[in-house]
Amino acid sequence: MGNSDPAVFPSTNVEFPHRVAIPPKQPFVKFLKSSLKETFFPDDPLRQFKNQTPTKKLLLGFQYFLPILEWAPRYTFSFFKSDLISGITIASLAIPQGISYAKLANLPPILGLYSSFIPPLVYAMMGSSRDLAVGTVAVASLLTGSMLGDVVHAAENPTEYLYLAFTATFFAGVFQTALGFLRLGFIVDFLSHATIVGFMAGAATVVILQQLKGILGLEHFTHGTDIVSVMRSVFTQVDEWRWESGVLGCCFLFFLLIARFFSKKRPKFFWIAAMAPLTSVILGSLLVYFTHAEKHGVQVIGNLKKGLNPLSITHLAFGSPHLMAAIKTGIITGIIAMAEGVAVGRSFAMFKNYHIDGNKEMIAFGMMNIAGSFTSCYLTTGPFSRSAVNFNAGCKTAVSNIVMAIAVMITLLFLTPLFYYTPLVVLSSIIISAMLGIIDYNAAVHLWKVDKFDFIVCISAFLGVVFASIEIGLILAVSLSMLRVILFIARPRTVVLGNIPNSTVYRNVEQYPVANNVPGVLILQIDAPIYFANSGYLRERISRWIDEEEEKIGLSGETTLQYVILDLSSVGSIDTSGISMLEEVKKNVDRRGLKLVLANPGSEVMKKLDKSDLIEEIGQEWIYLTVGDAVGACNFMLHTYKPTSLVADPVTDSESRVNNV
């Protein structure tokens, strides 16, 4: 392919008039604007405002931040009937779970009910998911308890601990809202699927182990969350075990597991599993009340204060010496809660074929946690178990959250004294039952089958959480995931391409054994962007490919190697280190008496090649649209010119080409 003339290959006598174009230059401001838009606004949320009147833009703006304004005018009575049933169903699950998870966080049980009242109302107005049921979650509760418990003992300083919990919730909300407004939701994507599977399984295991305190009726228990500390605490207090509590806990746990198993086998009876926790609370309370079991070692909740959420905005501990611990707790629990909530919301949205905006969800989560921190709530999100019940109950809109909140409000106003005799062992059974559903064995097996490294990440997260701590397990898993990303970047794949017989298609010779090597031509494909992190590796790897090819040709006595074609179709971008690498590769190839040929470089690569003057060094006549074009030109040269003329222009003028043909 010459500088001005199309190439004509002697074997086909077909012209290829197209060459790789250099994209037109654009102003820096325009380029920067385009790059920022692709990074932070890939879904182009502002397109709906185009060509609209100012009044319409204002209305669309309100609807964007308050989705309830969009769907409320279309709300029907048939929707309300479905949402009413769903709301009452999830309320029956939210009340016992809320009380249980608050105890898990070492907080007063009433906070679990408070957290199921205000946050769902906020989410109903700002959330974009129709199926998400808002409430407290076990993992975030355990994280709150373990991280804040490291600096303040909940039993010795309950007031300070409570205020730090509100403060951590506030910072979690601020962090989530900031990520949503700044369009930084992609940060959550660094928590890979393997990381979440392992971390959640490990956290569920730790939560289950923590419930041995309630099952065995122990009054003193370790503050550590690792399995060694828990087992030591359990077996050094054998004389403190309460058989009454153990028998009661095992019976209720068996009942909950049977109810869940039956609901899984018969999805139409999902409400049995949903009602089982509240049924357990009622039965347990009646049993304790009539048998006076509280006098025989069965611990009960005790008095729960009636009334709605008291304001806690004045209790945020900004002046506390433990403020940094609260901030750290808020950020970590906020990330975990946000990842779970967005993932659950997207999963159910996929089933019903609608879209939710991850950044808007983060804003909704953040605002409901900020509002919660002002009204005596701790961290909330969209837990899978509650959302699954909401989905199966046939909810239509977020009104199901409003119905649930109203049910919780009625409970707070009138029914809290009924929970006085609720045994703690029943709450432990409810938590264990819920946590067993989080441990996903099938997902771990699937990871092992599909990707061994992902399985290692998963197991590392699990073991780190179980044998060290939740924070260490999370850090370990994220670090391994980041290491894999770095390895992908620093050690990209390079493969040799061959020709599929009777075609102009070139594919990896390892994947397609039928692909034939082209005599005298080495075709290499680079499967990643070229950056400073991998430029040195690629330089050495390309050199080694050439050495291996020349050695193989020397042993077989075939045609000597003359051309090296780099297929850049997968190279989306390149930096200055990558440009320097290509310059060094060209010099190395030239020293060997070979010719470097490029195939299908993208627009960003061509821009950099042009600005660095590397196109002139390589020669634009040696840059082709496809590998097939490049191979055709190389074959044309091999059949037409002597090896000593390889460095010359392959098509210096039209007349010589025609004569050669």
N, C-alpha and C positions, 0 to 999 in steps of 0.2 A: 504494500500500500504506500504509494509515494506521497509527497507533500501536496500535490495538486491533482494527481491522476488516480483513477480507480484501479484496483488490482485485478489482473486477469490470471486465473490459475490454469495452467496448461492441461490438467487432467479433465477439467469440466468446461473450460472456455466460458465461465460465468463471471460476470462483473459484480463487484461489491463496492458500490459507489459511496457507501456511508462510512464515516470514520467516527471515532469517539470524540464527542463535542466537549469543549470547555464551557462550562456554564457562564452566562453573562455576569459581569460584575454588578453588585448591588451595594447601595450605601450601607455603611456600618450600622447606622441606626436602624435601618430596615432589617438587616441581618440579625441584630441583637433582639429586636422586637419579635421576629419570627422564632428565634431560638427559645426565648423566654415563654412564648405562647405554647410551643411544643412541649416544654418542660413542665410548666405549671398549669396550663389550660388545654390539655389534650382533648377534652370533651367539648371545648368551646362553649362554656355556659352563657356567654353574652350574646350568642347568635339570636336568641329569642327577642332581644331588645332592638334589633336592627329594623329600621323603617317603621318604628312605632311612634305614636304621639306621646308627648310628655306624660299625659295622664295614664296612658296604657303602660308606659315604662315604669311609672310609680307603682301601679297595681302589680305588674309582673315582679317588681323588686320585693314587694311585700309577700307575694306568693312564693318567691324563691326561698326566703328565710322562714316563712310560716306556711308550709305546704297545706295546712288545714284550710287555708283560705281558698285553695285551688279545688280540693275535693268536697268540701262541706256543702257548696251549693248543689252538688249532684247527689247528695246523700239521700237515701230512701228508707222507708220504714222496713222493707225486707232486709236491708243491710243491718238496720238496728236490731232486728230479731236475732240475726246471726251473731252480731257483736255482743249482744246481751248474754247469750248463752256462753260465748267464749270468755267474756269478762268474768262471769261468775265462776266458771271452771278454773281459770288461772288464779283467781282470788283464793280458791280453796287450796291451791298449791302454794301461793305466795305467802300466805299467813304463817303456816308452819315452817316453811323454808326461811322466811325472813327472820323469825325468832331463832331458828337453828343457826343460821349463818352469822347473826350478830354475836351469839355466844362463841362461835368459832373465831371471831375477831376480838374476843375479850371485851366486848362492848355490852352495855345493858340490852337485854332482849327487846325492849320496846323500840330501840333504834331500828331493828329490822322491819317493824311495822311502819315507823315513820318513813323509812326509805322506800316503802312500797306505796306511798301516798303522793307526795309532791313530785318526785322525778317522773313517774308515768304521765302525770298531767302535762309537764313541760314537754316531754317527748311527743305526746299526742299532737301538740301544736307544731313542733319543729321537725319531727322525724319524718323521713320519707318512706319507711318500711310499713307495710300494712300488717305484717305478721309478728314483728318483734314485740315481745312482752318484757317490759322493763322491770328490773329488780336487782337485788343483791346476788352475788355469786360466791361460791365457796372458795375458789382460788384467790380472788382478790381479798376476800375476808381473811384467809389464812396469811396472805402476804402482809396485810395491814397489821394483824396481830403479831406476827413474828418480827417485822421490821421495827415497829414502834415499841414492841416489848423489849428490844435490845437496849433502849435508852430510858424507858419509863416502865416500871412494873404496874400493871393494870390494877392489881389488888391493893398495892401500897399507896399509889397515887392515882385513884380513879378519875378525879376531876382533871388533872393535868393530862392524863392519857386520853380522856374523852375530847378535850380541846385540841390535842394534837391530831386526833382522828378527823375532826372537822377541818382542821387546817390542811391536812394531807388531801382530803376530798376537794377542798377549794383549789389547791395547786394542780390536782389531777384535771379538774374542769378547765382551769386556765390553759394548761398545756394542750388538752384536747381541742379546745376552741381555737387556740393559736395555730395549731397544725391545720385545722380546717380552713381558717381564713387565709393562711399563707399558702394553701394548696400543697401542703407537704405530706399528704396522706400516703405517698409512695414509701415513706420511711417505714410504715408498718409492714411493707412487703419484705423487708429484711428478716422478718420472722417467717421463715419458710414453713411449708406444710410439715416437713419432718420435725422441725424444731417444736412446732405447736403440739404435734402428736405426742412426742416424748415428754415435753414439759407438762402438758396437761395430765398425762398418765402418771408422771412422777408426783405432781401436786396432788392428784386424787389419792394416790397411795399414802402420801404424807397425811392428808386429811383423814383418811380411814384410820391410820395408826393413832392419830390424835384422839379419835373417838373412843379408844380403849379406856380413857379416863372415865367417860360417862357410862360405858357398858359395864365396867367393873366397879363403878361407884367409888372411885378414888377421889380423895379430897386434895391431895398434893400430887403434882405432876410436873415433869420437866418442861422447861421453856424452850428446849431445843426441838427442832423439827426433823432431825435426821433419825434414821431407823435405829441406830445404835443407842442414842440417848433415850428414845422412846422405849425400846425393849429393856434397857437397863432400869428405867423408872418403873416399868410394869412388873418385872420379875424380882426387884428388890423390895416390893411391897405386897408380896403374896398374902401375907397375913391380914392385909387391909382389903382384900377383895370381898365384895358383897355378892353372895350367890343369888339373892333375891333380884338385885339389879341385873345380873348377868342373864338369868333366866328370862326376865321380862324383856330385856333388849333383844335376845335371840329370837323370842317369839314374834315380836313386832317386826324385826328385820326379815324374818321368814315370810310374814304376811305381806310386807311391802314388795319383796322380790317375786312372790307368787303373783301379786296383782300386776306387776310390770311385765312379767313373762306372759301372762294371759292377754294383756293388752297388745303386746307385740304380735302374738299369734292371731288375735282377732282385732284388727285395727278399728273396727266399728265400736269396740268397747274401750276406746282410749280413755274415757272418763273414769274407768275403774282405777287405773294407775294414777290419774290426776287427783281423784278424791281420796286415795289411800292414805296420804300423809295426814290430811285433816281428820280422817276417820281414826287414824292411830292416835292422834292427839286427844280426840274426844274419848275414845275407849280407855286410853291410858289415864286420863284425868278422872274418869268415873271409877276406874279400878282403884286408884290411889285414894279417892275420896271415901269410898265405901269400905275399904280394907285398912285405912289409916297406914298405908305402906310408908308414908313419909317418916313415921316413927320407927321404922325397921330398916333404915339404911337406904331407902329410895329417895334420892334428891329431887326436889321439885323447883319449878321456876320461881314461885313466890309471887309477891304482889307486883302487878304491872300498872303503872299510872294511867288513869283515864285521861282523855283529852287529846286534842290535835297537837301537831308539831309545835313546840315552843321555838321561838327565834333563837338562833345561835350565832348570828353575825357578829355580836360583840364578844364572842368567846374564841374567835380565831386567834391563835397564839403566835402572832407575828413577832412579839417580843420575847418569845421563849428561847432559852439557851439551846433547845433541841429543835430549833426551826429547820436547820438543814436536814435533819432526819425526816421531818415531816415533808419537806420538799422532795427529797429522794424517794420516800414512800409514795407520794402522790404521782410522781413521774412514772415510776416503774409499774405501779398498779394501774395507772391511767393507760399506759401502753398495752398492758395485758388485756384490760377490760375493753379497750377500743378495738384491738385485733379480734377479740372474740365476738363483740357486738357486730362489727362490720361483716365479718365472715358469716355469722349466722343470718344476718339480714340479707346478704347476697344469695345465700343458699336457698332461702325460701322464696326470694324474688325470682330466682331462676325457675322454680317449680311453677309459679303462677305467671311467668312470662312478662314481668315488668322490670323496670330498671330503678336502682337506687344509686344516688350520688354519694360516694364514700366520703368526700370532703364535707358535704352537707350533714351526713350522719355524725361526723366528728364534731361539728359545731353543735348539733343537737345533744350529743352526749356531754359535751363540755358545759353547755348552758344548764342542762338538768343537774349536773354535779355541782356547779357553782350555786344554783338555787338550792340544792340539797344541803350544801355546807352552811347556808344561811338559815336552814330550817331543821336543824338537828338530825340530818341524814348522813350516812357515810356512802362510800363509793357504790354506784349502780351502773349497770350496763344491760345488754340484752342476752340473758343466759339461754343456752340451747334448750335445756329441758323445758323451761317455761314457754319458750317460743314454739317448741314442737307441739306442746299441748294446745297452745293458742291456734296454731295452724290446723291441727287435726280437729279442733272444735268448730272449724269453719268460719273463722273471723274474716271480715271483709275490709275493715279499716282499722285505724289506730283508736277508734272509739272503744274497742275492747280494753285498752289500757285505762280509759276514763272510767269504764264500768268497774274494773278491778280496783281503781283508786277509791271509788265511791264505796265499794264493799269494805275496803280497808278502813276508810273513814268511819263507817258505821261501827266497825269492830273497835276502833280506837275510842269512840264516844260511848259505847254501851257494853261491849262484850269483853273487854280486857280482864275484868275480875274472874271470868270463867277459866282463865288460863292459870290460875293460882296453883292448882294441883297437877298441872302438866308435868310429868316426870322428865327429867333431863335425859334419861336413857332413851326415851322415845325420840327426842330430838337427835340424839346420836344415831339412832337407827335410821332416821330419815336422811341424815347426811351421808351415812355409809351407802344406803341404797342409791342415792343420787350420784355418788362418786363412782360406784361400780359401773354406771352407765357411761362415764367419761373415759374409762380405760378402753381404748380401741385396739384390741389384739389384731383384728383383721387388717387394720391400716399398717401396723408394724410388719406383719407378714407380707403385705403388698409391697412395702418399701424394700424388704429384703429381696423379693423377686425382681423388682424393677431396677433398683439403684442401691448398690451396697453402701456407697458413701452416705446417701441419705439415711440409710438404716443406722449407720454409725453415729450420725448426728442425732438421730432420734434416741438411740440407746444412751448416748452421752448425756443428753438432757435428762433422761429418766434417772440414770444412776447419779448424776450430779445433784439432782433434787432430793433423791431418797437418801443418799449417803452423806451429803454435805449440807446444803441448804437450798432453799428455793432460788435465792439470788445467784449463788454459785452455779447451780444447774442452768439457769437462764443465760448467764454470761458465757458459760462453757458452750452451750448450744449455738448461741449467736456468733461466738468467736469461730467455731468450726464452720458455720455457714458462710461467714465472711471470708474465712480462709479458702473455702471452695470457690467463692467469687473471684478472689485474688488469683487463685491457681488457673481459673478459666481465662482470666485476662493475661496473666504472666506466661502461661504455657498453652497458647492456642494450638489447635490441631492443624497440621499441614499434611496433606495427602497427595499421593501420586495419582494422576488421572490417566485413564486409557480410553481408547475408542471402542464403543459398542459396535460389534460387526454390523455391516450394512446400514450404517446411520452416520449422522454427523454429531452424535451425542457423545460426550466425554464424561465419564464417571469414575469414582474411586475404584481402583483395581482390587482393593481388599474386599469391598462390598460386592463388586461385580467381577468374579473371576474370569468371565468371558471377555472382559474388556482387554483390548490389545494395546501394548506399548507402541508408540510411533517411533520407528527407527530414526536415530539421530536427534530426537527431540525429547526433552524431559519436561513434563507438564506438572506443575505443582499448584495446589489450591490452598489458599490461606483462609481459614474459617473464622476470622475474628478481626475487629478493628486493630490497627497497628498503633500502639502507644509506647511511651517511654518504658513502661513496665515490661513489655514483651519484645521490644525491638532487638535487644541483644540476643535473646533466645532465638528469634526468627532468623537473624543473620547467621548464627551458628548452625541452626537446623537446615537452612537452605544450602549452606556450604556442605553439610554432611550428606544431604540428599544427592548433591552433585558428585561428591566423592564416591558414594555407594553406586550411583548409576554408571560412572566411568569404570569403576572396578568390575561391575557386572558385565559391561560391554567388553572390557578387556579380556575377561575370562571366556566369553562366548564367541569372540572374534567377529561381532557384528559391526555395523557401520558406527564410526566414531561419533561421540556426542557433539552436536554443533549448536543446538539452540536450547535455551531454558525459558519456558513460558510460565509466567506467574498469573494464575487466574485470580483476579481481585474482586470477583463478583460478590463475595461475602464480606469484603472489607468496607464497612460503612463509613469509616472515618480514619484519619491519620493525623498524627501531630508532627512536630518538627523532628523529634527523635526518630519517628518512622521514616520521614523523608531522608534523614541522614543514613538510616539503615539501607534504604533502597540505593542510595548513592554508593555505599560501600559494597553492596551486592553487585552492582553494575561493574565497579572497578575489579572486583574479584573475578567476575565472569569474563571481563575483558582480558585479564591477565592469563586466564586459562585458554584464551583463543576462542571463546564461545560468544554467543550473542544473546542479550537479554530482551525478551519480548513480554509485553503486558497485554492482558486480555480483560475486557469489561471492567475497567475502573469506574467507580461511581462518581457522582457530581462533586462531592466533597473532596474526594481523592484527586480528581482532575484539577480542582481549584488550587489545591496545595502544590501539586506537581507543576502547575503553570507558574504560580507565584515564586516558586523556588528555582525556576528555570531547569528543572529536571527533565521536562519534556524535550527541551532542546538537546540535552545530553543523551537521552535515550533515542530521540528521533521520533517524531510523531508518526512516521511511517511504520514504526514498530509497536504501535499501540492499536489494538483491534477491538471490535465490538464483541466478538465471541471467541471462544477457544477454537471453534471450527475454522474461523477466518484466519486466526493466527497459525494454526497447523497447516492450513492450505498454503499460506504464504511461505512458511518454512519449507514445506515440501517442494514448492515451486523453485525456491532458491537451491535446495539440495539437488534438484534434477537439472538445473539450468546453469549454475555458476560453480566455479571451482572453489574449494574451501578457502583459498587465499583471499578471495574477494568477499568473504562473509561480512566484513565490516562495512562494505559499500552499501549504497542505497539499492534495495532489491529491485526497484523499478525506476531507473533513472530517467527514462523517457519512453513515450508510447511506442515509438517505432521499433526499438530494440525488443520490447515485449512481444509485439506482433510477429517479428522475425523468429524469435525463439519458439513461439507457439507453432 
